[in-house]
Amino acid sequence: MKATQEKSEKAQKLIDRMGEKLNRQMAGSLLACVHCGMCTDSCHYVLANPGDPTYAPAYKADRIRKIFKRHFDWTGRVLPKWVGAATVNTDEDLEELKDIVFGKCTNCRRCTINCPMGVDYATFNRMARGLLVSVGVMPEGVAVVSKDQWETGNQMGVLKEDYLDTLDWMEEELQEELEDPTLKIPVDVPDCDVVYSINPREVKYDPRSIADAAKIFHAAGESWTMPSEGWDMTNFGLFSGDDDLGGSVAGRLFESVEELRGKKLVISECGHGYRSTRCEGPNWAKSDVPFEMESSVNTMLRYIKEGRIKVDKTRNPEPVTFHDSCNNARSCGLFEEPRELLNLVCMDFREMYPNRAENYCCTGGGGAMSMSEYTPQRLKSGITKANQLKETAADFVVTSCHNCVDGLADVIRHYEVGMKVTQLVNLVANALVIEKKVAVPVETPVAPEVVEEVPVPVGVGAEGEELPLAGRRILVADDEPDQLDFISAVLEDNGAEIIRATTGDEVLELARKEKPDVLTLDLHMPGRDVGEVFDLIRKDPELGDLKICIITGKPELRRLIYERSVRPPEGYVDKPVDEKRLLVNVKKVLEVVHQDA
């Protein structure tokens, strides 16, 4: 190409925009390559195409580096031939560049970690993609997916009614499966501890993963919700290089969480979704995110460690191996958590080699699954991954990424590997130990010594004041230490004897053992579901007269208690708890006479 040749409008716009996009990191990577060749053997495209130098990362990088040197580095302007500087002049040149940056690279960054000079090819390859997209040069699939995400808010064009219908459908199936009509997939519930975001692929092709997540949240007693708008945590801006799209998509999700006043955003298993939301999104959206963000892998692992869910690994006896998603592992450092979780829920976990940061791409990264024109070379490069899978002799390959689910499935089918793909959420849900809501047989109690009841006189405090709760025994149930201490102190100061519980199981045990006059019951505690605890107390002949005052900071959970077929609670107090209101309600509860007793 001659530098003096007249440029097409698109070529000139690309060069002008390149100057706007360059930063220190990109310029350093564009200048630092010494062509040592250490990146070559790290690329799965090279390994699958021996003898073809056009797949080498350094060769591909030079297609972009030539433009940089010709227009933005002084050496290229002064001695262009000496430093190999060149330019793009025609639309055909742009099409050739498109085939390189979209068709011969998945932006997996494996070459980056093997470069002694720290050249991050994927970073400026993404920049080149963005430049091409800005002038309308891109694979058709990229254009379609980007349009859907701009217009509908999610990359698969899922309509709101279809999304909500799917959630309703999964909720009904779960209620039937677990024989629990209280189980919900909540939508747009404000002030929850967790807002759960998903990949639209889950709605369209894999709704069971939504149900499995809901089952886990329910078993953990989590306060959670899903947004009806801005729920897509995937972001095609990462693949297309379009920072404006990236910022718009991330911003929608952040706004949804803020509008719901959620405390934490939990991101379902998706490598690029996790990276683009948690690691890149705040920069693209130019937003200070006021809440925590974490992968659902961390969430599930924490539930097990905290005892909020119980699992039985014997329910997953088949040999499994783990595929590290490029974006989760190389770009975000999520290495050990998936393995720790696998060892807790599976009997036979086998490592794939190489693994962690050195693992090979599934072939579906960088948006490759949407670029049908490059499918033949994508599948050809998959021989490297197919050989990795075969060597494990596992029945299942597990991955924490929906893109990898599709990429791996294609490779397994193409090379007849004889393996199935699954995700951690499916394995954790399968290993869950959930106690069914059944009638609990009550042991015949030993007949207590008959003691004639004597009316309890009103007590007197140290200053001579009346203590209205003197002689009353109250079971206070709350998992928040500050709340437990505060409620107990208020009731104790008014003469009550306090018994404390922090889980649903403790409530049942202590209610049967201590026979309190009143139970103050928090609706959100670990262990056994509080709604189930309420049912069991009401149906227990020994506890039928126990008076219950609900105390909760989540009014939306009231229906979990009041919509049951058993007698409703005698009292109700909202959090934050006010001392005077608490005392008034507990006194009223003590005065309630059951007409059906």
Secondary structure as GFF3:
##gff-version 3
##sequence-region A 1 597
A	DSSP	alpha_helix	9	21	.	.	.	ID=ss1
A	DSSP	alpha_helix	24	32	.	.	.	ID=ss2
A	DSSP	three_ten_helix	40	42	.	.	.	ID=ss3
A	DSSP	alpha_helix	44	48	.	.	.	ID=ss4
A	DSSP	three_ten_helix	53	55	.	.	.	ID=ss5
A	DSSP	alpha_helix	57	72	.	.	.	ID=ss6
A	DSSP	alpha_helix	74	78	.	.	.	ID=ss7
A	DSSP	alpha_helix	91	101	.	.	.	ID=ss8
A	DSSP	alpha_helix	110	113	.	.	.	ID=ss9
A	DSSP	alpha_helix	121	134	.	.	.	ID=ss10
A	DSSP	alpha_helix	140	152	.	.	.	ID=ss11
A	DSSP	alpha_helix	160	178	.	.	.	ID=ss12
A	DSSP	beta_strand	194	197	.	.	.	ID=ss13
A	DSSP	alpha_helix	200	204	.	.	.	ID=ss14
A	DSSP	alpha_helix	208	219	.	.	.	ID=ss15
A	DSSP	beta_strand	224	225	.	.	.	ID=ss16
A	DSSP	alpha_helix	237	240	.	.	.	ID=ss17
A	DSSP	alpha_helix	243	259	.	.	.	ID=ss18
A	DSSP	beta_strand	264	267	.	.	.	ID=ss19
A	DSSP	alpha_helix	271	274	.	.	.	ID=ss20
A	DSSP	pi_helix	275	280	.	.	.	ID=ss21
A	DSSP	alpha_helix	281	285	.	.	.	ID=ss22
A	DSSP	beta_strand	292	295	.	.	.	ID=ss23
A	DSSP	alpha_helix	296	305	.	.	.	ID=ss24
A	DSSP	three_ten_helix	313	315	.	.	.	ID=ss25
A	DSSP	beta_strand	319	323	.	.	.	ID=ss26
A	DSSP	alpha_helix	326	329	.	.	.	ID=ss27
A	DSSP	alpha_helix	336	345	.	.	.	ID=ss28
A	DSSP	beta_strand	348	350	.	.	.	ID=ss29
A	DSSP	three_ten_helix	356	358	.	.	.	ID=ss30
A	DSSP	three_ten_helix	365	370	.	.	.	ID=ss31
A	DSSP	three_ten_helix	372	374	.	.	.	ID=ss32
A	DSSP	alpha_helix	375	381	.	.	.	ID=ss33
A	DSSP	alpha_helix	383	392	.	.	.	ID=ss34
A	DSSP	beta_strand	396	399	.	.	.	ID=ss35
A	DSSP	alpha_helix	402	414	.	.	.	ID=ss36
A	DSSP	beta_strand	420	422	.	.	.	ID=ss37
A	DSSP	alpha_helix	424	431	.	.	.	ID=ss38
A	DSSP	beta_strand	459	460	.	.	.	ID=ss39
A	DSSP	beta_strand	466	467	.	.	.	ID=ss40
A	DSSP	beta_strand	473	477	.	.	.	ID=ss41
A	DSSP	alpha_helix	481	493	.	.	.	ID=ss42
A	DSSP	beta_strand	497	501	.	.	.	ID=ss43
A	DSSP	alpha_helix	504	514	.	.	.	ID=ss44
A	DSSP	beta_strand	518	522	.	.	.	ID=ss45
A	DSSP	alpha_helix	530	539	.	.	.	ID=ss46
A	DSSP	beta_strand	547	552	.	.	.	ID=ss47
A	DSSP	three_ten_helix	555	557	.	.	.	ID=ss48
A	DSSP	alpha_helix	558	562	.	.	.	ID=ss49
A	DSSP	beta_strand	571	574	.	.	.	ID=ss50
A	DSSP	alpha_helix	579	591	.	.	.	ID=ss51
###
